[in-house]
Amino acid sequence: MSYVLQANHLTKKFGKFMAVDNISFGLKEGEILGLLGPNGAGKTTTLQMLLGLTTVTGGSISYFGKDFYQHRSEILEEVNFSSAYTKLPWLLTVRQNLTFISYLYNIKDRKARVNQIIKIFHLEKLANQEVRHLSAGETTRLNIAKSLINFPKVLLLDEPTASLDPEVAAYIREFLANERKQFQVSIIITSHNMAEVEELCDRVVFINQGKVIADDTPENLAKSIEISHVRLLLTPDVQTKLIDYCSKYKLLCEQEGRYVIVDIKEKDIPGFLQKISELGISYDEISIERPSLEDYFLQKARTTTR
């Protein structure tokens, strides 16, 4: 599988501040790649460099085997971008925005394409509304719609489902998965929704403090975390005994209503359950959650910012 995008030793400094520090990664044809990291990690700056919106301090970018800076206009015909935080012209209607943006690209039948995009993203009832009257979720949906106007081969999405209600967010995820499957669109997504990343992404590049600290599948990153979550339903008096036990043996636990969630290594769970049984701590319900990508995110965010 060939790479449609490669970033090599990408670096960006703002004065003395190193925002992106010598990172390298690639995006394969038809791949959905998650670009993750805590706020301030360098994700947005990286996307801006990939779009040519921010000048690089060092390193190189290539699309489809061509140097980005030598073939920028040609490459950007095949690339598009969406951010939940992009501001579109507020006094233009949804249709006018899409039509205006279509003129940035070489599209044969603009009117037909705009109508197609409006239909795909269920914007018919909003087509003649000015953007200033749209809700945050509707604006996000329009931002994603405009990013598909030119049939891009590479799509860069910054928080694509932010502000969307669960039903619309699920529709957008399904749409993106189908675009990848049907047209081999290659996608980079930044998101703070780890469940979304696990569902959509083939691979994750995790960056923090401007550096790449991991590049692997969501499954493999989750497996690298040893801690599982044991969720127990307890009566109030027994809850207190369990919390005291966890405090004594330095086990991290959290109370949620009648539940207590204990973080513990998977191999230690049988011994833990036997010990609390011997102490008379009985539970009405138990579930064990193995590590997730969110656990990996939280651990790396904490350890790399200390």
N, C-alpha and C positions, 0 to 999 in steps of 0.2 A: 504493500500500500504506500503510495507516494505522499510526500508532504506538500500541502498547498500553501502553507505558511511556515516560515522559520524565523525565529528571533535568535540572534547569536550575540552573546556578550552585551546585551542591551543595558545601557547605563544612562541615568538621568540625574543631574545635580542641579539644585536650585541654590545658587550661591555656594555655601559650605555644606548644605544639607543634601545627603545622598538619598534620593527618593527611590531610585531603582538601581540595584548594585550588581551589575555584571551577570544578568540572568539570561539563560538560554533555554528554549523549548520549541517544540514544533507542533503543528496541527495537521493531522492526516486527512486525506480525502474522505468525506463522509463521516468524520468523527465529531462527537460532541465532547468538548473539553471544558471542565470546570476550572476557573481561575479563582482560587479561594484565598482568604486571608482576613485578619481582623481589620477594622477601620484604620486607615493610615498605613497599610502594609505596602502599598504601591500598585494596587490593581488598576485603579482608574488612570493613573499616570501611564501604566503599561499600555492600556487600551488606546489612550490618546496618542502615544507614539506609534502604535500599529496603524492608526488612521492618518498619521501625519499632522495631527493637530498640535502636537508638542514636538519640538526638535530634540533629537537624541543628543546626549553628550558623548556617547561612544557606542560602538557596536553596529550591527547591520540588521536589516529586515528584508526578507524576500517573500514574494507571493508567486506561486506557480513557476518557481525556478528563476524568477526575474527580480533584479534589484529594485526595491520599492522606490528609491529616490530617482532612479534613471527612467522608470516606467510608471510614474505615479498616476497620471491621468488614465492610462490604459488599465492599470490594476484596479483603480477605484470604480471603474465601470462594473466590476465583478464583485465588489465588496459593499457591505452596508452595515449600519450600526443603529442600535436603539438603546436608549437609557430612560428609565422611569423618571429621571430628573431633568431631561431635556425640555427646554421651553420652546414651544412652537408659536408662530404668530397668532396672538390671541384674538385679533379682530377678523381673521380669516375663518371661514367655515371649515369643517372637516374635509369636504370635497375640494375646496380651494387649496387647502394645505397639501393634500395628496397630489393634486394637479400641478401645483407649483413645484413640488419636490420631484415629480416625474420629469421635469425639464432639465434636471441635473444629469439625466442619463439618456442614453440612446435607445429610446423605447419607440417602437414602430407605431402602435395604436394606443396612444396615451389614454384616451377616453375609455376604451375597452378595458385597459389594465386597471384604471382607477375604479371603474365599476366592479371589476372582479375582486379587487382588494376589499372594497366596501362590503361586498357580499360575504367574502370569506371570514371577515372579522365582525360580522353582524353589526355593521355601522349604518345600516339603511335609515333608521329612525334618527340618527345623529348627523347625517350627511350635510344637512343645511344649517346646523347649529354652529355658532361661533365657538372657537376653542375655549374662550374665557368662561363659557357657561357649562363646560364639561366637568364632571367629577374627577377626582384623582384617578380612579380606576378606569374611567373612560379615556382620559388623557394617556394613560399607560397603554391602553389597547390601541389607540391611534398611533402612538410612537412605534409599537411593534409592527402595525400595519404598514407604516411608511417605510420601514426597513426592508420590506419584501417587494417594494415597488419595482425594482430593477432585476428581479429574478437572480439575486446574488448567489455566487458560488461559495463565498465566505461571509458569515454573519457574526458580528460581534455584539453581544447583548449584555448590558449592564443592568442587573436586577430586573429581568424581564417581566416578572410577575408581581413586583412590588405594588401595593395598593389595590390589587385585584381581589375580588371575592373568590372563595374556594372553587366555585363552579367554573368561572371564567379562567382562573389560573390553571385548572385541570384541562380545559379546552386548549389553552395556549401550549401547554406541555405536550398534549397529544398532537397538536398541529405541527410543532417543531420536530417531534419524532417522526411524523409522516413525511415532512419536507426532507429530512435526512435520508429516510428510506427510499422515497420516490425519486428524488433529484440529486442525491449524494451531496447535499449542502453540508458544508463544514461549519461548525458553530463553536464559538467560545462564549461561555456564560459566566458572569460573576453573580453570586447569590449568597444570601445569608440563610437561605432555606435549605438545610442539609438534606432533608428528605427529598426535596426536589432534585438536588444534585445527584443523590443516589439513584433516583429513578431515571434521570435523563442521561447522565454523563458516562462515557466510556472510560474516561481517565480524568484525574485531577492533578493540577499543578498548584501546590500550596506555597504561598509566599508570605514572608513576614519581615518587617524592617528592610524591605527592598531586596531580599534574597530568596531564592528558591530553596525551600527546605524539604520538599517532597514532590515526587512525580510518579504516580502509580494509580491503579484502579481504586475506586471507592471501597471495594470489598477488601483489598489488601491493606489499605490504610486503616480501616476499621479493625481488622484482625491484629494489627500491630499494638492495639491497646489491650492490656491484660484484664482490666477491670470490667466486671459485669454488674448489673443492677438487680438486686433481689428485692422484690416488692411484696410486702406482707400486709395483710389486712388484720388489724388487731383491735381488741377492746382498749379503752383509754388507760386502764390500770396496767395492762400488759405493755402498752406502748412505752410507758415510763420506764419499765424494767428493761426493755430492749434498748432504748436510747441510752440508759445508764451503762448497759453492757458495752455498747458501741463506743461510748466515751472512754470507758476503762481500757479497752483494747485498741483505741485509736483507729476505729473504723468510721469512715465518713458515712453519715446517714442524714436523711432529710424526712421531715414529717409533712404529709399531705392529707389533711383530714384524718380519717381513720387508718390511713396507710403510712407505713414507714419504708423508705427505700434505702437499702444498705448497699454501698459500693464495696465490692470484694472480688478478689481474683477467682476466676472460675474454678480452679483446682481446689480452692479453699471452701467452696460452698457446702459440700457434704459435711465437713467437720464443723462448720458454723451452725448448720441446721441441727446437728446432733447435740452440740453444746447448749444451744438455747432451749432445746427440748428437755435436756437434763435440768435446766434451771427453771422449768415450769412455764416457759414462754411459749404459749400455743397460739396458732394463727388460724384464721378462718379461710384464708385464701392466700395463694402464693403464685407469683409469676417471676420468671427469670429473663431479663433482657440482656442479650449479648451486646458487646460494644458496637456502636454505630459510627458513622462518619462524623456526627455531631460530637461524640466523645473525643474523637481524634482532634477535631477543630478546637474544642475547648482546652484540651491538654496542651496542644502546641501553642495556642494563643497565650496561655498562661505562662508556660515555661520560657517562651522566647521574648516575653515583654518584661520579665523580672530583671 
